[in-house]
Amino acid sequence: MPLSPEFWSVELDVPVDLVPAAEEMLGEAGIAVSSYEVPRAGLAMSPDWRVQVLFDAPPDEQDWRARMTAVAAGLDIPATIRFTHLPAKDWVRHTNTLNAPIRAGRFFLYGAHDAGQVPPGALGILLDAGLAFGTGRAPSTYGCLQAIDDLCRVTAPHRMLDMGTGSGVLAMAAAKAGSRAGARAVLAADIDPVAVDVTRNNVRLNGLSARIGALTASRPDDPRLLRAGPYDLVVANILAEPLCRMATGLSRLVAAGGHLVLSGLLAREERLIVARYRTTGLSLARRIPREGWHTLVFKRRK
């Protein structure tokens, strides 16, 4: 296979909530403007995301350093700037290597290029994250998958809600957690309509359209979510701040004896979340630590 052309990039570290503003400030610079998540090391306080401007020729470093510094000043963040050369390579093979299958509990997440590799006894989930969050590689997503697997081994939920579904991976995991024991009625909700479209496509690819519904919703008190509840299992893999805001609403959706799985939390944020959710009548049953991130499993008394 012929190699692709070489590229150059200029990157700026940006907190996740400021990514849209940074992309808008950069407009149609270079040949493309994109962003991607940066894995954290331990409890480092580094930004979550990196905004990248791509070029097909070397950019003027002095000019672009000044431009990125101005963007950082406008966002009131440090100007952490990187210049990168991307040599010519077989990008299809490289991308497939980066997107190698993932095993989390019984779940085996794979892309179309890895079809046919699902190990015996594993629950295969064909996943195309597209423009939505949720490839299964994030420690928070992995923790949720492990929690769902463990809970479903004990008592399979009849109804499940995936709040902030992203690619739909957690909703599909709950539906697939044993062909007979998996959740029979699953609702996947996200504030982003693009994510909802991605979820619906993934649900269709996995033959789960009869068991999973997807809708655009930004709040746990959305009437459609309330009508479909209460749920034996609610999962929300978001971030600490919105999880605190939604504590009352999310807790009300959990049925008696049901579980609430929260993730997207740094280890240092656990105390805040536990204290907030205890006031809603839930108790912490388990924590799943992974690479500085914690997944918390709460339970409501019967």
SERO-4910 file (N, C-alpha, C, O; in steps of 0.05 Angstrom, whole numbers):
BEGIN
 pado doro    nc1    nc2    nc3   cac1   cac2   cac3    cc1    cc2    cc3    oc1    oc2    oc3
  Met    A     17    -24      0      0      0      0     18     25      0     36     26     16
  Pro    A     13     45    -18     30     69    -19     27     85      7      7     84     21
  Leu    A     49     99     14     49    116     37     33    141     32     30    150     10
  Ser    A     22    153     54      8    178     52     28    201     51     51    197     57
  Pro    A     19    225     44     36    249     45     44    255     74     32    245     93
  Glu    A     66    270     77     74    279    104     58    304    112     50    319     95
  Phe    A     56    308    138     41    331    149     57    344    171     75    332    182
  Trp    A     49    369    178     60    383    201     36    393    218     14    397    207
  Ser    A     41    397    243     19    406    260     29    425    281     52    425    290
  Val    A     10    443    290     14    460    313     -8    454    333    -31    453    325
  Glu    A      0    449    358    -20    440    378    -20    458    403      1    468    411
  Leu    A    -43    460    415    -46    476    439    -62    460    460    -83    449    454
  Asp    A    -51    457    484    -65    443    506    -88    460    516    -84    484    522
  Val    A   -112    448    517   -136    463    524   -154    446    542   -158    422    536
  Pro    A   -164    457    564   -184    442    580   -208    434    563   -215    448    545
  Val    A   -220    411    570   -240    400    553   -264    419    548   -275    419    526
  Asp    A   -271    434    568   -294    452    565   -289    476    547   -307    490    540
  Leu    A   -263    481    541   -256    504    524   -249    496    495   -242    512    479
  Val    A   -250    470    490   -243    460    463   -260    473    441   -248    483    421
  Pro    A   -287    474    443   -303    487    422   -295    516    417   -294    525    394
  Ala    A   -289    531    439   -281    559    436   -255    561    422   -251    579    405
  Ala    A   -236    544    429   -209    545    416   -212    539    386   -199    552    369
  Glu    A   -228    518    379   -231    511    351   -244    534    335   -237    539    312
  Glu    A   -264    547    348   -277    570    335   -257    593    330   -258    606    309
  Met    A   -240    598    350   -221    620    347   -201    615    325   -190    633    312
  Leu    A   -195    589    320   -176    582    299   -189    580    271   -175    581    251
  Gly    A   -215    579    271   -230    579    246   -222    557    227   -221    534    234
  Glu    A   -215    564    202   -208    545    181   -178    546    176   -170    545    153
  Ala    A   -162    549    197   -133    550    194   -122    524    183   -134    503    187
  Gly    A    -99    526    169    -86    502    159   -105    487    140   -122    499    127
  Ile    A   -101    461    138   -118    445    121   -140    432    138   -159    421    127
  Ala    A   -136    432    165   -157    421    182   -151    430    211   -128    433    219
  Val    A   -172    433    227   -170    438    255   -185    416    269   -209    411    263
  Ser    A   -172    402    288   -185    380    302   -176    381    332   -160    397    339
  Ser    A   -187    362    347   -179    360    375   -179    331    383   -193    315    371
  Tyr    A   -163    324    404   -163    297    413   -156    297    443   -143    315    454
  Glu    A   -164    275    456   -159    272    485   -131    264    491   -119    248    476
  Val    A   -120    275    512    -92    269    520    -93    252    545   -104    260    565
  Pro    A    -83    227    544    -83    210    568    -68    223    591    -47    234    587
  Arg    A    -79    221    615    -66    232    638    -47    212    651    -52    187    649
  Ala    A    -26    221    663     -8    204    677    -12    208    707     -7    229    718
  Gly    A    -23    187    720    -28    189    749    -47    211    755    -69    212    744
  Leu    A    -40    228    774    -58    250    782    -49    276    772    -55    297    783
  Ala    A    -34    276    750    -24    301    739    -47    320    732    -68    311    723
  Met    A    -42    346    735    -63    365    730    -61    377    702    -69    400    698
  Ser    A    -50    362    683    -48    372    656    -75    374    643    -94    360    651
  Pro    A    -78    391    622   -104    393    608   -112    366    596    -96    349    591
  Asp    A   -138    364    592   -149    339    582   -146    336    552   -144    313    542
  Trp    A   -146    358    537   -148    357    508   -126    373    494   -114    391    506
  Arg    A   -123    367    469   -103    382    453   -117    390    426   -129    373    413
  Val    A   -116    415    420   -127    425    394   -105    427    374    -83    438    380
  Gln    A   -110    415    350    -88    412    331    -96    426    304   -118    422    294
  Val    A    -77    441    293    -80    452    266    -61    437    248    -37    435    254
  Leu    A    -71    426    227    -55    409    209    -48    424    183    -64    439    173
  Phe    A    -23    419    174    -13    432    150      0    411    131      9    390    140
  Asp    A     -1    417    105     13    400     86     40    411     77     52    401     59
  Ala    A     49    432     91     76    444     87     84    456    114     67    462    130
  Pro    A    110    459    119    119    469    145    107    497    151    110    515    134
  Pro    A     95    500    174     83    527    181    105    546    190    127    537    198
  Asp    A    100    571    190    118    591    200    117    590    231     97    599    243
  Glu    A    138    579    243    137    573    272    133    599    288    118    599    308
  Gln    A    147    620    281    145    645    296    117    656    295    105    665    315
  Asp    A    105    656    271     78    666    267     58    650    282     40    661    295
  Trp    A     60    623    281     40    606    294     44    605    324     24    600    339
  Arg    A     68    609    334     72    611    363     58    636    373     45    635    394
  Ala    A     60    658    358     47    682    367     16    679    365      2    688    383
  Arg    A      7    666    344    -22    662    341    -34    644    363    -55    650    374
  Met    A    -20    622    369    -30    604    390    -28    617    418    -45    612    435
  Thr    A     -8    634    422     -5    648    447    -29    667    451    -39    670    473
  Ala    A    -37    680    429    -61    698    430    -86    682    436   -103    691    451
  Val    A    -89    658    424   -112    641    430   -113    633    459   -134    635    472
  Ala    A    -90    625    469    -88    618    498    -95    641    516   -109    638    536
  Ala    A    -85    665    509    -92    689    525   -121    695    524   -133    702    545
  Gly    A   -134    691    501   -162    696    499   -179    676    515   -201    682    524
  Leu    A   -168    652    519   -181    632    535   -173    632    565   -184    618    581
  Asp    A   -153    649    571   -142    652    598   -130    626    608   -136    617    630
  Ile    A   -114    613    591   -100    588    598    -71    591    591    -63    608    575
  Pro    A    -54    574    603    -25    575    595    -21    568    566    -37    553    554
  Ala    A     -1    580    554      5    575    525     24    551    523     48    555    520
  Thr    A     13    527    524     30    503    520     27    494    491      6    483    484
  Ile    A     48    500    475     46    497    446     66    476    437     89    475    447
  Arg    A     58    460    417     76    440    406     76    441    376     55    445    363
  Phe    A     99    437    364    102    435    335    111    407    329    130    397    340
  Thr    A     97    394    310    102    366    305    103    361    275     89    372    259
  His    A    122    343    268    124    334    240    113    305    239    122    288    254
  Leu    A     95    300    221     83    274    217     93    262    191     83    269    170
  Pro    A    113    245    192    125    234    168    105    217    153     85    207    163
  Ala    A    111    213    127     94    196    111     94    168    122    115    157    129
  Lys    A     70    156    123     68    128    132     42    116    122     25    130    111
  Asp    A     39     91    127     15     77    120     -5     82    143     -6     68    163
  Trp    A    -21    103    140    -39    112    161    -61     93    167    -71     91    190
  Val    A    -70     78    147    -91     58    152    -81     37    171    -95     30    191
  Arg    A    -57     27    166    -46      6    183    -40     18    211    -44      5    231
  His    A    -30     43    211    -23     55    237    -49     59    254    -49     54    278
  Thr    A    -70     69    242    -95     73    256   -106     47    266   -116     46    289
  Asn    A   -105     26    250   -115      0    259    -99    -10    283   -111    -24    300
  Thr    A    -73     -4    283    -57    -13    306    -65      2    331    -68    -10    353
  Leu    A    -70     28    329    -78     44    352   -105     35    362   -111     37    386
  Asn    A   -122     26    344   -149     18    351   -152    -12    354   -172    -24    347
  Ala    A   -131    -24    365   -131    -53    369   -154    -60    389   -162    -43    405
  Pro    A   -164    -84    388   -187    -92    405   -180    -88    434   -157    -89    443
  Ile    A   -201    -84    450   -198    -80    479   -214   -101    494   -237   -107    486
  Arg    A   -203   -112    515   -217   -131    531   -222   -119    559   -203   -110    572
  Ala    A   -247   -117    568   -254   -107    594   -275   -126    605   -298   -127    597
  Gly    A   -267   -142    625   -285   -163    636   -291   -182    613   -273   -192    599
  Arg    A   -317   -188    610   -325   -206    588   -327   -192    561   -329   -204    540
  Phe    A   -326   -165    561   -330   -149    537   -305   -148    520   -283   -145    530
  Phe    A   -309   -150    494   -288   -149    474   -296   -128    454   -313   -133    437
  Leu    A   -284   -104    455   -290    -82    437   -272    -83    413   -247    -85    416
  Tyr    A   -283    -81    389   -267    -83    365   -279    -66    343   -302    -60    343
  Gly    A   -261    -59    324   -270    -45    300   -275    -64    277   -270    -88    279
  Ala    A   -286    -53    255   -293    -69    232   -269    -84    221   -272   -106    210
  His    A   -245    -72    224   -221    -85    212   -213   -109    229   -196   -125    220
  Asp    A   -224   -113    253   -218   -136    270   -241   -156    272   -241   -173    289
  Ala    A   -260   -154    253   -283   -172    254   -272   -201    251   -254   -206    236
  Gly    A   -285   -219    266   -277   -247    266   -257   -254    287   -249   -277    288
  Gln    A   -248   -235    303   -228   -241    323   -239   -242    351   -224   -244    371
  Val    A   -266   -242    355   -278   -244    382   -271   -271    394   -278   -291    383
  Pro    A   -258   -271    418   -250   -296    430   -275   -312    439   -296   -300    445
  Pro    A   -273   -338    441   -295   -354    450   -303   -346    478   -286   -342    496
  Gly    A   -329   -343    483   -339   -336    509   -340   -306    515   -352   -298    534
  Ala    A   -328   -290    497   -328   -261    501   -354   -249    490   -366   -260    472
  Leu    A   -361   -226    500   -384   -211    490   -374   -189    471   -365   -168    480
  Gly    A   -375   -194    445   -364   -176    426   -382   -152    421   -406   -154    418
  Ile    A   -369   -128    419   -383   -104    413   -368    -90    390   -345    -81    394
  Leu    A   -380    -89    367   -369    -75    344   -373    -45    348   -396    -36    352
  Leu    A   -352    -29    348   -354     -1    356   -341     17    336   -318     14    328
  Asp    A   -357     37    327   -347     59    311   -353     84    326   -375     94    325
  Ala    A   -333     95    340   -337    119    357   -344    143    340   -358    161    350
  Gly    A   -334    144    315   -340    167    299   -332    193    312   -310    196    322
  Leu    A   -351    212    314   -345    238    326   -354    238    356   -354    260    368
  Ala    A   -361    216    367   -371    215    394   -350    203    413   -332    188    405
  Phe    A   -351    211    439   -333    201    459   -341    172    466   -365    166    467
  Gly    A   -321    155    470   -328    128    480   -317    106    463   -332     91    450
  Thr    A   -290    104    462   -278     82    447   -272     58    465   -265     36    455
  Gly    A   -275     62    491   -269     41    510   -241     42    520   -234     27    539
  Arg    A   -224     60    509   -196     61    517   -192     79    542   -173     75    557
  Ala    A   -210     98    546   -208    115    570   -211     99    595   -227     81    596
  Pro    A   -194    105    616   -197     90    641   -225     91    653   -234     71    665
  Ser    A   -239    113    649   -266    115    660   -285     97    646   -302     84    658
  Thr    A   -283     94    619   -300     76    604   -294     47    612   -312     31    615
  Tyr    A   -268     41    614   -260     14    622   -272      7    649   -283    -15    653
  Gly    A   -271     26    668   -282     21    695   -312     15    694   -322     -2    708
  Cys    A   -326     30    677   -355     26    675   -361     -1    663   -380    -15    672
  Leu    A   -346     -9    643   -350    -36    631   -346    -58    652   -361    -77    652
  Gln    A   -325    -54    668   -320    -74    689   -343    -75    709   -351    -97    718
  Ala    A   -353    -52    717   -375    -51    736   -400    -63    724   -414    -78    738
  Ile    A   -406    -57    699   -430    -69    686   -428    -99    685   -447   -113    691
  Asp    A   -404   -109    677   -401   -138    676   -405   -151    703   -419   -171    705
  Asp    A   -393   -140    724   -395   -152    750   -423   -151    761   -433   -171    772
  Leu    A   -437   -129    757   -465   -126    766   -483   -146    752   -501   -158    764
  Cys    A   -480   -148    726   -497   -165    710   -492   -195    715   -510   -211    711
  Arg    A   -469   -202    725   -463   -230    732   -480   -238    757   -487   -261    760
  Val    A   -486   -218    774   -500   -224    799   -531   -223    794   -545   -242    798
  Thr    A   -540   -199    785   -568   -196    779   -571   -177    754   -563   -154    756
  Ala    A   -581   -188    733   -583   -172    709   -605   -151    712   -627   -158    721
  Pro    A   -599   -126    705   -620   -105    707   -641   -109    685   -635   -118    663
  His    A   -666   -103    692   -687   -104    672   -687    -79    655   -691    -79    631
  Arg    A   -684    -56    669   -682    -30    655   -656    -17    661   -646    -17    684
  Met    A   -644     -5    641   -618      9    644   -618     35    630   -629     38    608
  Leu    A   -606     56    642   -602     82    629   -573     88    628   -558     86    648
  Asp    A   -563     96    604   -536    105    600   -538    135    594   -544    144    572
  Met    A   -532    151    615   -534    181    613   -507    192    604   -487    188    617
  Gly    A   -507    206    581   -482    215    569   -469    193    553   -446    186    557
  Thr    A   -485    180    536   -477    155    524   -453    156    505   -439    135    502
  Gly    A   -448    179    492   -425    180    474   -429    162    450   -447    167    433
  Ser    A   -413    141    448   -415    122    426   -435    100    431   -441     84    413
  Gly    A   -447     99    455   -466     78    461   -454     53    472   -468     33    476
  Val    A   -428     53    477   -414     28    485   -425     17    511   -427     -8    514
  Leu    A   -431     34    531   -440     23    557   -468     13    555   -475     -7    568
  Ala    A   -485     26    539   -512     16    535   -512    -12    522   -526    -30    529
  Met    A   -494    -15    502   -492    -40    488   -481    -62    506   -489    -85    504
  Ala    A   -462    -54    523   -451    -73    542   -472    -84    560   -473   -108    565
  Ala    A   -489    -67    571   -511    -76    589   -530    -94    574   -540   -114    586
  Ala    A   -536    -87    549   -555   -104    534   -543   -131    527   -557   -151    523
  Lys    A   -516   -132    524   -503   -157    516   -493   -174    539   -482   -195    534
  Ala    A   -495   -164    563   -484   -179    586   -498   -205    591   -511   -208    612
  Gly    A   -495   -223    573   -508   -249    574   -533   -247    557   -550   -230    561
  Ser    A   -536   -265    537   -558   -263    518   -585   -264    532   -604   -251    523
  Arg    A   -587   -278    555   -612   -279    569   -613   -261    593   -634   -252    602
  Ala    A   -589   -256    605   -588   -241    630   -584   -211    625   -587   -195    644
  Gly    A   -577   -202    601   -572   -174    596   -597   -157    600   -619   -167    600
  Ala    A   -593   -131    604   -615   -113    607   -634   -114    583   -625   -114    560
  Arg    A   -660   -117    589   -680   -121    567   -689    -94    555   -696    -94    531
  Ala    A   -688    -73    571   -697    -47    561   -676    -26    568   -672    -20    591
  Val    A   -662    -16    548   -639      2    552   -645     28    538   -654     29    515
  Leu    A   -639     50    552   -643     77    541   -616     91    542   -603     92    563
  Ala    A   -607    101    519   -582    116    517   -588    145    511   -601    151    491
  Ala    A   -578    163    528   -584    191    525   -558    207    524   -539    201    537
  Asp    A   -558    228    508   -535    246    506   -544    274    498   -564    277    484
  Ile    A   -529    294    508   -535    322    502   -529    328    472   -540    347    461
  Asp    A   -511    313    460   -501    318    433   -516    300    413   -514    276    414
  Pro    A   -531    313    395   -546    297    375   -527    280    357   -536    259    346
  Val    A   -503    289    353   -484    274    336   -478    247    351   -477    226    338
  Ala    A   -473    249    377   -468    224    393   -492    205    391   -489    181    390
  Val    A   -516    216    392   -540    200    390   -541    185    363   -548    162    362
  Asp    A   -534    199    342   -534    186    316   -512    164    315   -517    143    303
  Val    A   -489    170    326   -468    149    327   -477    125    343   -473    102    335
  Thr    A   -491    130    366   -501    108    382   -521     91    366   -519     67    366
  Arg    A   -539    104    353   -559     89    337   -546     72    316   -555     50    310
  Asn    A   -525     83    303   -511     67    283   -497     43    295   -499     21    284
  Asn    A   -484     47    318   -470     25    331   -490      4    341   -485    -20    339
  Val    A   -513     13    351   -534     -6    361   -544    -23    337   -547    -47    340
  Arg    A   -547    -10    314   -556    -25    290   -535    -45    282   -541    -68    275
  Leu    A   -509    -37    282   -488    -55    273   -486    -79    291   -478   -101    283
  Asn    A   -493    -76    317   -492    -98    336   -518   -113    339   -520   -131    356
  Gly    A   -538   -107    322   -563   -121    323   -579   -118    349   -592   -136    358
  Leu    A   -577    -94    361   -590    -89    386   -612    -68    385   -620    -57    406
  Ser    A   -622    -62    361   -642    -41    358   -667    -47    373   -681    -28    381
  Ala    A   -674    -72    377   -699    -79    390   -697    -75    420   -717    -75    434
  Arg    A   -672    -72    431   -669    -70    460   -658    -43    469   -660    -37    493
  Ile    A   -648    -27    451   -636     -2    459   -649     21    444   -650     21    419
  Gly    A   -658     41    458   -668     66    446   -649     88    452   -637     88    474
  Ala    A   -646    107    434   -627    130    438   -642    156    433   -657    158    414
  Leu    A   -636    176    450   -649    201    447   -631    224    457   -613    219    473
  Thr    A   -637    248    448   -622    272    456   -635    283    481   -658    292    480
  Ala    A   -619    284    503   -629    294    528   -606    305    544   -585    292    545
  Ser    A   -609    328    557   -588    340    572   -590    338    602   -572    344    617
  Arg    A   -614    330    611   -619    330    640   -633    304    649   -649    293    634
  Pro    A   -626    295    673   -639    270    682   -669    273    689   -683    253    691
  Asp    A   -678    298    691   -707    302    696   -723    306    670   -746    315    670
  Asp    A   -710    299    647   -725    300    622   -749    281    624   -746    258    632
  Pro    A   -773    291    617   -797    274    620   -795    247    607   -807    228    618
  Arg    A   -781    245    585   -779    219    571   -763    199    588   -768    175    588
  Leu    A   -742    209    601   -726    192    618   -742    183    643   -740    161    652
  Leu    A   -757    202    654   -773    196    677   -795    175    671   -800    157    687
  Arg    A   -807    178    648   -829    159    641   -818    130    637   -832    111    644
  Ala    A   -794    128    627   -782    101    622   -771     88    648   -766     64    648
  Gly    A   -768    104    669   -756     94    694   -777     84    713   -801     83    706
  Pro    A   -769     77    738   -741     78    747   -725     55    735   -735     36    724
  Tyr    A   -698     57    738   -680     38    726   -665     22    747   -658     32    768
  Asp    A   -661     -4    740   -645    -21    758   -616    -14    757   -601    -19    776
  Leu    A   -608     -2    735   -580      6    731   -579     33    716   -590     35    694
  Val    A   -565     52    728   -560     78    715   -530     82    714   -517     79    734
  Val    A   -520     89    690   -491     94    687   -488    122    676   -501    130    657
  Ala    A   -469    137    687   -463    164    678   -433    167    678   -421    171    699
  Asn    A   -421    166    655   -392    170    652   -387    198    640   -385    201    616
  Ile    A   -387    217    658   -386    245    648   -361    259    661   -338    251    655
  Leu    A   -365    278    678   -344    292    693   -355    299    720   -379    300    724
  Ala    A   -337    305    739   -345    310    767   -365    333    770   -385    330    784
  Glu    A   -360    356    756   -377    379    760   -406    374    751   -424    378    767
  Pro    A   -411    364    727   -439    358    719   -451    336    736   -475    336    740
  Leu    A   -435    317    745   -446    295    761   -456    306    788   -476    297    799
  Cys    A   -442    326    799   -451    339    823   -477    354    818   -496    352    835
  Arg    A   -479    368    796   -504    383    790   -527    364    786   -550    371    793
  Met    A   -523    341    775   -544    322    769   -550    302    790   -565    283    786
  Ala    A   -537    305    814   -539    284    835   -568    278    842   -576    254    843
  Thr    A   -584    298    847   -612    293    855   -627    279    833   -641    260    838
  Gly    A   -625    290    809   -639    279    786   -631    250    779   -648    233    775
  Leu    A   -605    244    779   -596    217    773   -605    198    794   -613    175    788
  Ser    A   -602    206    819   -609    188    841   -639    180    841   -646    157    847
  Arg    A   -656    199    833   -685    193    832   -692    173    811   -713    160    812
  Leu    A   -674    169    792   -679    150    770   -672    121    778   -680    102    764
  Val    A   -658    117    801   -649     91    809   -672     77    824   -682     88    844
  Ala    A   -679     53    816   -700     38    829   -691     27    856   -667     26    861
  Ala    A   -709     19    873   -702      6    898   -686    -19    893   -693    -35    877
  Gly    A   -663    -21    907   -645    -43    902   -628    -40    878   -611    -58    872
  Gly    A   -631    -18    863   -615    -14    839   -588     -1    844   -581      6    867
  His    A   -572      2    823   -545     12    824   -541     36    806   -554     39    785
  Leu    A   -524     54    815   -515     77    799   -485     76    796   -471     75    816
  Val    A   -476     76    772   -447     75    766   -438    103    755   -449    112    735
  Leu    A   -419    115    769   -410    142    761   -380    140    754   -365    126    768
  Ser    A   -372    154    733   -344    154    725   -338    180    711   -355    198    708
  Gly    A   -312    182    702   -302    207    692   -290    224    715   -289    248    712
  Leu    A   -282    211    736   -273    224    761   -244    218    766   -235    195    764
  Leu    A   -229    239    773   -202    235    783   -204    225    812   -224    229    825
  Ala    A   -183    211    820   -183    199    847   -188    221    868   -202    216    888
  Arg    A   -177    245    865   -180    266    884   -208    277    885   -215    292    904
  Glu    A   -225    271    865   -252    281    865   -272    262    878   -296    268    880
  Glu    A   -263    238    886   -281    218    896   -296    228    921   -320    224    923
  Arg    A   -282    240    940   -295    248    965   -318    267    960   -339    264    972
  Leu    A   -314    286    942   -335    305    935   -360    290    924   -382    296    933
  Ile    A   -356    271    906   -378    257    894   -392    239    914   -417    239    915
  Val    A   -377    225    930   -389    207    950   -405    223    970   -428    215    977
  Ala    A   -395    245    980   -409    262    999   -435    272    986   -456    273    999
  Arg    A   -434    280    961   -458    292    948   -479    270    944   -503    276    949
  Tyr    A   -472    247    936   -492    226    929   -502    212    954   -524    201    954
  Arg    A   -487    213    976   -498    202   1001   -522    218   1011   -540    207   1024
  Thr    A   -522    243   1005   -545    260   1013   -570    253    998   -592    261   1006
  Thr    A   -568    238    976   -591    230    961   -602    202    968   -621    192    956
  Gly    A   -590    190    989   -599    164    998   -585    140    986   -593    118    990
  Leu    A   -564    145    971   -548    123    959   -523    118    976   -513    136    989
  Ser    A   -514     93    976   -489     87    991   -468     76    972   -475     62    953
  Leu    A   -443     82    977   -421     72    960   -417     42    965   -412     34    988
  Ala    A   -419     27    944   -415     -2    946   -387    -11    937   -377    -32    946
  Arg    A   -375      4    918   -350     -5    907   -336     18    892   -350     35    881
  Arg    A   -310     17    891   -295     35    873   -277     18    856   -266     -3    864
  Ile    A   -273     27    831   -255     13    812   -234     34    803   -240     50    786
  Pro    A   -210     33    814   -189     52    806   -175     42    781   -170     18    777
  Arg    A   -168     61    763   -152     54    740   -138     79    729   -150     99    721
  Glu    A   -112     79    730    -95    100    719   -102    128    730   -103    147    715
  Gly    A   -107    130    756   -113    155    768   -142    164    766   -150    185    777
  Trp    A   -159    147    753   -188    153    751   -203    133    768   -194    110    771
  His    A   -226    141    779   -242    123    795   -270    120    783   -283    140    774
  Thr    A   -280     96    783   -307     90    776   -321     82    803   -311     64    817
  Leu    A   -343     94    809   -357     89    834   -384     76    830   -399     83    812
  Val    A   -389     55    846   -414     41    844   -431     46    869   -422     39    891
  Phe    A   -454     58    866   -472     64    888   -496     45    887   -503     35    866
  Lys    A   -508     41    911   -532     24    912   -554     38    928   -549     52    947
  Arg    A   -579     34    919   -602     43    934   -614     20    949   -617     -2    939
  Arg    A   -621     24    974   -633      3    990   -660     -6    979   -674     10    966
  Lys    A   -667    -30    984   -692    -41    974   -715    -30    991   -738    -37    987
***
